[in-house]
Amino acid sequence: MNESSGESNENKSEQKELSKKEKQKIILQFVNEKTKKVSDYEEAAFKSLSSVSGENFTNDQTLHTELVNNTLPAYKKALEEAKGITPGLSELEKPTKQMVKATEIFYEALQLEKKALEKQDSGLIEQSNVKMTEYQKLIEEYHSQMQKIAKEYNVEYTPNRS
C-alpha cells in the first residue's frame, strides 16, 4: 500500500509539474508571439514619431505629415493587435488589459497631437502629453506585472522599452 501511495503522490507531482510547464509554454507564447507583434508595431510608430519630433523636429507640417502617413497607421496596428490578444491564462488577463488600455491611451495621445497641429492648439498638445505620461505609467505597471508572472513560473522576461 505504501508503494502504491508513493506512486500516486509521484503522479500527482508530475501532473502539477506538467501543469506548470504548460503555463510556462503559454506565457512564453504570450511574450514571444502575441505581444511581440504589438511591440513591433509600437516600435515602428515610435521610430516614425521620433524621426520628426524632439531633436529631429523641423516644423509642424512635417510632423503632421509623418503622424498621418506613418505613425498613426503603425500605432493603429499595434492597438488592433493588442485588442486581439487572448491571454490563454487567468494570470495573463490583467497584463493583457493593461496593455490594451495603454495602447488605447497612446493612440488617443497621437490623435490629440494630430488635432493640435491642425488647430494650432497648445492645450491639445498638453492633453496629448498627459496621455503619453499615462501610457508610460501603464506600460511600467504591465512590465512589473509580467516580471512577477515570469518569476513565479520561472520564465525569462525582458521588457521591451521603446
C-alpha positions as CSV (number, residue, x, y, z in Angstrom):
1,M,0.0,0.0,0.0
2,N,2.9,2.4,0.7
3,E,4.4,1.8,-2.7
4,S,1.0,2.5,-4.3
5,S,0.6,5.7,-2.3
6,G,4.1,6.7,-3.3
7,E,3.4,6.2,-7.0
8,S,0.2,8.1,-6.6
9,N,1.9,11.1,-5.0
10,E,4.6,10.9,-7.6
11,N,2.0,11.0,-10.4
12,K,0.3,14.0,-8.7
13,S,3.6,15.7,-8.6
14,E,4.2,15.1,-12.3
15,Q,0.8,16.4,-13.1
16,K,1.5,19.6,-11.2
17,E,4.8,19.9,-12.9
18,L,3.2,19.3,-16.3
19,S,0.6,22.0,-15.5
20,K,3.4,24.4,-14.6
21,K,5.2,23.5,-17.8
22,E,2.1,24.1,-19.8
23,K,1.7,27.5,-18.2
24,Q,5.3,28.3,-19.0
25,K,4.6,27.4,-22.6
26,I,1.6,29.7,-22.7
27,I,3.5,32.6,-21.0
28,L,6.3,32.2,-23.5
29,Q,3.9,32.2,-26.4
30,F,2.2,35.3,-25.0
31,V,5.5,37.2,-24.7
32,N,7.4,35.9,-27.7
33,E,4.5,35.8,-30.2
34,K,1.4,37.6,-29.2
35,T,2.8,40.7,-27.5
36,K,5.8,40.8,-29.9
37,K,3.5,41.8,-32.7
38,V,2.2,44.7,-30.6
39,S,5.7,45.7,-29.7
40,D,6.9,45.6,-33.3
41,Y,4.1,47.9,-34.5
42,E,4.7,50.2,-31.5
43,E,8.4,50.4,-32.3
44,A,7.7,51.3,-35.9
45,A,5.3,54.1,-34.7
46,F,7.8,55.3,-32.1
47,K,10.6,55.5,-34.7
48,S,8.3,57.3,-37.0
49,L,7.4,59.9,-34.4
50,S,10.9,60.4,-33.1
51,S,12.1,61.0,-36.7
52,V,10.2,64.3,-36.7
53,S,10.0,65.3,-33.1
54,G,12.3,66.3,-30.3
55,E,15.8,66.9,-31.7
56,N,14.5,66.0,-35.2
57,F,11.7,68.5,-35.2
58,T,11.7,70.8,-38.2
59,N,8.2,72.2,-38.5
60,D,4.6,71.4,-37.7
61,Q,3.7,70.4,-41.2
62,T,6.5,67.7,-41.4
63,L,5.4,66.4,-38.0
64,H,1.7,66.3,-39.1
65,T,2.5,64.5,-42.3
66,E,4.6,61.9,-40.5
67,L,1.9,61.4,-37.9
68,V,-0.9,60.9,-40.5
69,N,1.1,58.8,-43.0
70,N,3.2,56.6,-40.8
71,T,2.9,57.0,-37.0
72,L,-0.9,56.7,-36.6
73,P,-1.3,53.8,-39.1
74,A,1.5,51.9,-37.4
75,Y,0.1,52.5,-34.0
76,K,-3.4,51.6,-35.1
77,K,-2.0,48.2,-36.0
78,A,-0.4,47.9,-32.5
79,L,-3.8,48.8,-31.0
80,E,-5.6,46.3,-33.1
81,E,-3.1,43.5,-32.3
82,A,-3.4,44.3,-28.6
83,K,-7.1,44.2,-28.7
84,G,-7.0,40.8,-30.5
85,I,-4.8,39.1,-27.9
86,T,-6.4,36.3,-25.9
87,P,-4.4,35.8,-22.8
88,G,-4.7,32.0,-22.5
89,L,-4.2,32.0,-18.8
90,S,-6.0,33.8,-16.0
91,E,-2.6,35.1,-14.8
92,L,-2.2,37.0,-18.1
93,E,-5.6,38.6,-18.1
94,K,-4.6,41.7,-16.0
95,P,-1.4,42.4,-18.0
96,T,-3.4,42.0,-21.2
97,K,-5.9,44.5,-20.1
98,Q,-3.1,46.9,-19.1
99,M,-1.5,46.6,-22.5
100,V,-4.8,47.2,-24.3
101,K,-5.5,50.2,-22.1
102,A,-2.0,51.6,-22.6
103,T,-2.2,51.3,-26.3
104,E,-5.6,52.9,-26.4
105,I,-4.3,55.8,-24.4
106,F,-1.2,56.3,-26.6
107,Y,-3.3,56.1,-29.7
108,E,-5.5,58.8,-28.2
109,A,-2.4,60.9,-27.5
110,L,-1.3,60.6,-31.1
111,Q,-4.7,61.7,-32.3
112,L,-4.7,64.6,-29.9
113,E,-1.3,65.6,-31.2
114,K,-2.6,65.5,-34.8
115,K,-5.6,67.7,-33.9
116,A,-3.4,70.1,-32.0
117,L,-1.2,70.5,-35.1
118,E,-4.2,71.0,-37.3
119,K,-5.8,73.6,-35.0
120,Q,-2.5,75.0,-33.7
121,D,-3.9,74.4,-30.2
122,S,-1.2,74.2,-27.4
123,G,-3.9,73.0,-25.0
124,L,-4.4,69.8,-27.1
125,I,-0.6,69.3,-27.1
126,E,-0.7,69.4,-23.3
127,Q,-3.6,66.9,-23.2
128,S,-1.6,64.7,-25.5
129,N,1.5,64.9,-23.3
130,V,-0.7,63.9,-20.2
131,K,-1.9,60.9,-22.1
132,M,1.7,59.9,-23.1
133,T,2.7,60.1,-19.4
134,E,-0.3,58.0,-18.5
135,Y,0.8,55.5,-21.2
136,Q,4.3,55.3,-19.7
137,K,2.8,54.6,-16.2
138,L,0.5,51.8,-17.6
139,I,3.4,50.2,-19.5
140,E,5.6,50.2,-16.4
141,E,2.8,48.5,-14.5
142,Y,2.4,46.0,-17.3
143,H,6.1,45.2,-17.3
144,S,6.1,44.9,-13.5
145,Q,3.2,42.5,-13.6
146,M,4.8,40.4,-16.4
147,Q,8.1,40.2,-14.4
148,K,6.2,38.9,-11.4
149,I,4.4,36.3,-13.5
150,A,7.7,35.3,-15.2
151,K,9.4,35.0,-11.8
152,E,6.5,32.9,-10.4
153,Y,6.7,30.5,-13.4
154,N,10.5,30.6,-13.8
155,V,10.3,32.2,-17.3
156,E,12.8,34.7,-18.5
157,Y,11.2,38.1,-19.3
158,T,13.0,41.2,-20.6
159,P,10.8,44.2,-21.1
160,N,11.0,45.9,-24.5
161,R,11.2,49.6,-23.6
162,S,10.9,51.6,-26.7
